[in-house]
Amino acid sequence: MHIRSVFLPITATSRRDLAERLAQLLVGLFLYGVALGLMVRGGIGVAPWDVLALGVSGSTGLGYGLVTVLVSILVLILWIPLRQRVGLGTLLNALLVGPSADLALALVPTPPSVWVGAPMFVAGLVLLAFATGLYIAADFGPGPRDGLMTGLVRRTGWRVWIVRTLIEGSVLLVGFLLGGPVGVGTVLFAFGVGPLVGLFLPWCTRLREARSRQLARR
């Protein structure tokens, strides 16, 4: 987490920049949860971590959003031996994404057919990539799952793609064994989320940096 701006002398400009970044973080996390809800409602499969969350939800009777929060907290516990630094964005990610997803599930009806569900999933995937760019560009720290990946990469020395594959594959297997939904959407997520985040993250970062520079010149 970059905390440089927090410890600069507090001026009206730095307070404005901090407030805007915090608002961007909150909007990004809210939209991230909405995106998860849309993909779940799509009914054609979900991302590996959501296969796990839905599998646990179906096995325990706990709500999907609550399970998402509990899984995030468990992942944060795994950060301890990795000595990862927890940022404000990390904590808010763990606590807010699940309730936002539950809200979306409560408001968005189940689609009548796959011809509606599939576009709904794709819309959720695109929205998730955009939301990821928003919340990461706000620069308040990585999400629990991303931090687990980077922490393992640092401690093991393995390549990112190996660690990411092992994590996602393990989560997917456990979720599938618990009855989580695996389908074409799972494949679409696996191959689509990287390029989409690669599109939105640099764009969101450039806009945020440009805005911060504009505020600094005032």
PEVEN-V583516 format. One line per field, one symbol per residue. burial: # if it has 24 or more other C-alpha atoms within 12 Angstrom, else .. Layout:
BEGIN
burial->???
END
This chain:
BEGIN
burial->.............#..##.###.##################################.....###########.##..#....######################...........##.#################################..........##..##..######...#######.###.##..##..##..##..#..##......
END
